[in-house]
Amino acid sequence: MTQGKGNRAPRWKWIAPALALGVVLAAVHVWLNTNLVAGDEVCGGLVSTARADAVLSGGGRISDGDGLDSRPGDEVEFSCTVEAPSFPSGAGAGHLRISGTHERGDFAFTDGRWPSPATVSFFSGPATGGVGKDHGWVLLPAGCAKTAPAIIEGYAPPGSDPTALARLLTDVANRAAEQAGCAPDRPLTVPGTLPAAPARQMIPDDAMCGIRGLALPWQVADREAAQQTVQGRNGPVWACEVSGHATFVVTQEARVLDAIASSPGFEEQPGLAGLRVSGFDQRHVVADCSGTPTYFSMELGPTYASALESPDTPPAKTVFADFVTSVGKNYGCSTTTP
């Protein structure tokens, strides 16, 4: 018995340190790989760690690196990067880049850093915005605009849940508006689910983009190789991308139209397709269609832009006018100019 008791001491010499190390490692894991003891907010209180974690969904402690980069004198202009690296590898589910900016009201329908509107899941209501495969935006309330309409923009890892990203950006929009003193009476909210982005398809012989009478100069392209991506007409934005040729957009979403009309450079344009129009140029315009402001736009693809050098190619103005004439019938547009 005495000998048995004497053997226990050496065991405790290594068991106790092992237990202590386990406790330390568990504590480090909780600290670095979870948000159990983290704050509820990062980026100066603009980003909820829970919302960010729902988008990243890869484990790791939510942090904001260098913190919030804001612009003095404009509470809604900022940028912040949110990360969630895992321990011990340092790898994780990527990072979120979130910013507040001022943009021209039809920014989401123009070429540049924005995804093609034909591939975006749009939503409207208490919150108005859109989310692509890794990029989204939400309009801030009209009272937050200064030199131009204000938005919250976010980049997420490819494959992120679009609904989670939309909820995050909407939550940031509410927080930013609150801090800037331009919050609405009711907070912005996003729908419970978002419509799926449409898939590419072959172009039917009788109706490109589903619009009878709409056509492009097929003599400058391989018609069999061209495909189209078309948004459904029951959403806040209708859009069609004809690969390599052009992207067409129509919307009557009230908040988007208000943002467009309040943007610098919005002014009366020459009449188009028998309609009186205002806009930013002759391919980004707003017409009155049965009493409802209606926005039309066309962005040129590289194939058609190159083809414009040929004298046999119809000018972009003609193609856009054909588009407005053809699709305008579905929105009650009537001729008001010679």
C-alpha positions in Angstrom: 0.0 0.0 0.0 2.8 2.3 1.0 4.6 1.6 -2.3 1.4 2.2 -4.3 0.9 5.7 -2.7 4.5 6.5 -3.4 4.0 5.9 -7.2 1.3 8.6 -7.4 3.6 11.5 -6.9 5.6 11.1 -10.2 2.4 10.9 -12.1 1.1 14.2 -10.8 4.4 15.8 -11.7 3.5 15.5 -15.4 -0.4 15.4 -15.2 -0.7 18.7 -13.4 1.4 20.6 -16.0 -0.4 18.9 -18.8 -3.8 20.0 -17.4 -2.5 23.5 -17.0 -1.3 23.5 -20.6 -4.6 22.3 -21.7 -6.4 25.1 -19.9 -4.1 27.6 -21.4 -4.6 26.2 -24.9 -8.3 26.2 -24.5 -8.2 29.8 -23.3 -6.1 30.8 -26.3 -8.5 28.9 -28.6 -11.5 30.8 -27.1 -9.7 34.1 -27.4 -8.3 33.7 -31.0 -10.9 31.4 -32.7 -14.2 32.5 -31.2 -16.0 35.7 -30.3 -17.2 34.5 -26.8 -15.2 37.1 -25.0 -14.9 39.6 -27.8 -16.8 42.9 -28.0 -20.1 43.1 -29.9 -18.9 45.7 -32.3 -15.9 46.7 -34.4 -15.1 49.5 -36.9 -16.0 52.3 -34.4 -19.3 50.6 -33.6 -20.5 50.4 -37.2 -20.1 46.6 -37.6 -21.7 43.9 -35.5 -19.3 41.0 -34.8 -22.2 38.6 -35.0 -23.3 39.9 -38.4 -19.7 39.8 -39.7 -19.2 36.3 -38.3 -22.4 35.2 -40.2 -20.8 36.3 -43.5 -17.3 35.0 -42.9 -18.6 31.8 -41.2 -15.1 30.2 -41.0 -14.2 30.5 -37.4 -11.7 32.9 -36.0 -12.0 36.0 -33.8 -13.5 39.0 -35.5 -11.2 42.0 -35.5 -10.9 45.2 -37.5 -7.1 45.5 -37.9 -6.2 49.1 -38.0 -9.7 50.1 -37.1 -12.0 52.7 -38.8 -10.6 55.0 -41.4 -13.1 57.9 -41.5 -13.2 61.3 -43.3 -13.3 64.4 -41.1 -16.5 66.4 -41.7 -18.5 63.5 -43.3 -19.8 60.9 -40.9 -20.9 58.5 -43.7 -17.5 58.4 -45.5 -15.4 55.7 -44.1 -13.7 52.4 -44.7 -12.9 49.4 -42.5 -11.5 45.9 -43.0 -12.9 43.1 -40.9 -10.9 39.9 -40.5 -11.3 36.5 -38.7 -8.0 34.6 -38.9 -7.8 31.2 -37.3 -5.2 30.0 -34.8 -2.6 28.6 -35.2 -2.4 28.7 -39.0 -3.5 32.3 -39.4 -5.8 31.2 -42.2 -9.5 31.9 -42.1 -12.5 32.6 -44.2 -11.0 35.8 -45.7 -12.0 39.3 -44.9 -14.7 41.9 -45.4 -14.0 45.4 -46.8 -16.8 47.7 -45.8 -17.1 51.4 -46.7 -19.4 54.3 -46.8 -19.2 56.5 -50.0 -21.2 59.0 -52.1 -22.1 57.8 -55.6 -24.1 58.9 -58.6 -27.6 57.6 -58.2 -27.3 55.0 -60.9 -23.9 53.8 -59.9 -25.0 50.1 -59.7 -25.9 50.1 -63.4 -22.7 51.7 -64.8 -19.4 50.2 -65.8 -16.6 50.2 -63.3 -16.2 48.3 -60.1 -19.8 47.2 -59.9 -20.9 43.7 -60.9 -23.1 43.4 -63.9 -26.7 44.3 -62.8 -27.9 41.2 -64.6 -26.1 39.0 -62.1 -27.1 40.8 -58.9 -29.9 39.9 -56.4 -31.7 43.2 -55.9 -34.1 44.0 -53.0 -36.2 47.0 -52.1 -38.6 48.1 -49.3 -37.4 49.4 -46.0 -33.9 48.7 -47.4 -32.9 49.1 -51.0 -29.8 47.5 -52.4 -28.2 44.6 -54.3 -25.8 41.8 -53.7 -23.6 39.9 -56.2 -21.4 36.9 -55.6 -19.0 38.8 -53.4 -20.0 42.5 -53.6 -23.0 44.4 -52.3 -24.5 47.8 -51.5 -27.3 49.4 -49.6 -28.6 52.9 -50.1 -28.5 55.2 -47.0 -31.5 57.3 -46.2 -31.9 60.4 -48.4 -31.1 62.7 -45.5 -27.6 61.2 -45.4 -26.8 62.6 -48.9 -24.4 65.5 -49.3 -22.7 66.0 -52.6 -24.4 62.9 -53.9 -26.5 60.0 -52.6 -24.8 57.9 -49.9 -24.3 54.2 -49.8 -22.8 51.4 -47.8 -20.6 49.1 -49.9 -19.1 45.8 -49.0 -16.8 43.1 -50.4 -17.0 39.6 -49.0 -15.2 36.3 -49.8 -16.6 34.6 -52.9 -19.3 32.1 -52.1 -20.5 34.1 -49.0 -24.2 33.9 -48.2 -25.8 36.8 -50.1 -28.6 37.2 -47.6 -26.1 37.4 -44.7 -24.1 40.0 -46.6 -27.3 42.0 -47.3 -28.2 41.9 -43.6 -24.7 43.0 -42.6 -24.7 45.9 -44.9 -28.2 47.0 -43.9 -27.2 46.9 -40.3 -24.1 49.0 -41.0 -26.3 51.4 -42.9 -28.6 51.8 -39.9 -25.6 52.3 -37.5 -24.0 54.8 -39.9 -27.2 56.8 -40.3 -27.7 56.8 -36.6 -24.2 58.1 -35.9 -24.5 60.7 -38.7 -27.9 61.9 -37.4 -29.8 61.1 -40.6 -31.6 57.9 -39.5 -35.2 57.4 -40.6 -38.1 57.0 -38.2 -38.0 53.2 -38.9 -34.8 51.2 -39.3 -33.9 49.7 -42.7 -34.7 46.0 -42.9 -33.8 43.5 -45.6 -36.1 40.7 -46.9 -35.8 37.3 -45.3 -34.6 35.8 -48.6 -33.1 37.2 -51.8 -34.0 36.1 -55.3 -31.3 33.9 -56.9 -29.2 35.5 -59.6 -30.2 34.2 -63.1 -28.1 31.9 -65.1 -26.8 32.5 -68.6 -28.8 31.1 -71.5 -28.9 31.0 -75.3 -30.5 33.9 -77.0 -33.9 33.0 -78.6 -34.4 33.7 -82.3 -37.5 35.9 -81.8 -36.8 38.0 -78.7 -33.4 39.0 -77.3 -33.7 39.7 -73.6 -37.3 38.5 -73.8 -38.2 41.7 -75.7 -39.7 41.4 -79.2 -38.3 43.9 -81.6 -34.9 44.2 -79.7 -31.9 43.2 -81.7 -28.2 43.9 -82.0 -26.0 44.0 -85.1 -25.3 40.3 -85.4 -23.3 40.8 -88.5 -20.4 41.9 -86.2 -20.6 38.9 -83.9 -21.0 35.2 -83.8 -24.7 34.9 -82.8 -24.4 31.3 -81.8 -21.6 32.1 -79.3 -23.5 35.0 -77.7 -25.5 34.4 -74.6 -27.8 36.4 -72.4 -28.4 36.8 -68.6 -31.9 38.2 -67.8 -33.3 39.4 -64.5 -37.0 38.5 -63.9 -39.5 41.4 -64.3 -41.0 40.9 -60.9 -38.1 42.5 -59.0 -37.2 46.1 -58.4 -34.7 46.1 -61.3 -34.9 44.5 -64.7 -31.6 43.9 -66.4 -30.2 41.9 -69.3 -26.6 41.4 -70.3 -25.9 40.2 -73.8 -22.4 38.8 -73.5 -19.8 41.0 -75.1 -22.4 43.4 -76.6 -24.4 45.4 -74.1 -26.1 45.5 -70.7 -29.6 47.0 -70.5 -31.4 48.1 -67.3 -34.9 49.4 -66.5 -36.1 50.3 -63.0 -39.0 52.2 -61.4 -37.7 51.6 -57.8 -38.7 54.8 -56.0 -35.6 55.2 -53.8 -33.2 54.6 -56.7 -35.1 57.1 -58.9 -34.9 59.7 -56.1 -31.2 59.1 -55.8 -30.7 59.5 -59.5 -32.7 62.7 -59.7 -30.8 64.2 -56.8 -27.4 63.5 -58.3 -25.1 66.1 -59.7 -25.2 66.2 -63.5 -28.8 65.0 -63.8 -30.4 67.3 -66.3 -32.7 67.4 -69.3 -31.4 65.4 -72.3 -32.5 65.5 -76.0 -35.7 63.6 -76.7 -35.3 59.8 -77.1 -37.7 57.4 -78.8 -40.4 60.0 -78.8 -40.0 60.6 -75.0 -39.0 63.6 -73.0 -36.1 62.5 -70.9 -33.6 63.7 -68.3 -30.5 62.0 -67.2 -26.7 62.1 -67.3 -26.2 61.5 -71.0 -28.0 59.9 -73.9 -27.7 56.3 -72.6 -28.6 56.9 -68.9 -32.0 58.6 -68.8 -35.3 58.9 -67.0 -38.7 59.2 -68.7 -42.2 59.6 -67.4 -44.1 56.4 -68.1 -47.8 56.7 -67.2 -46.9 59.0 -64.4 -44.1 56.9 -63.0 -40.4 58.0 -63.4 -38.6 55.1 -65.2 -34.9 54.8 -65.7 -33.3 53.3 -68.8 -29.6 52.6 -69.4 -27.3 50.8 -71.8 -23.7 50.0 -71.2 -21.6 48.9 -74.2 -19.7 45.6 -74.2 -16.2 45.3 -75.8 -17.5 43.4 -78.8 -20.0 46.0 -79.8 -17.8 48.9 -78.8 -15.1 47.6 -81.2 -17.7 47.0 -83.9 -18.7 50.7 -83.8 -15.6 51.4 -85.8 -17.3 49.7 -88.8 -19.6 52.0 -90.9 -22.1 49.1 -91.2 -22.7 49.0 -87.4 -25.7 50.8 -86.2 -24.7 53.6 -83.7 -25.2 53.1 -80.0 -27.9 55.8 -80.0 -30.0 53.9 -82.5 -29.7 50.6 -80.5 -30.6 52.4 -77.2 -33.6 54.1 -78.8 -34.8 50.7 -80.2 -34.4 49.3 -76.7 -36.4 52.1 -75.0 -39.1 51.9 -77.7 -39.4 48.1 -77.3 -39.2 47.7 -73.6 -41.0 51.0 -72.8 -44.3 49.5 -74.0 -44.2 47.2 -71.0 -44.0 50.2 -68.7 -46.7 52.4 -70.2 -44.3 54.8 -71.9 -46.0 57.1 -74.4 -44.7 59.4 -77.1 -44.6 63.0 -75.9 -42.1 64.5 -78.4 -42.0 64.6 -82.2 
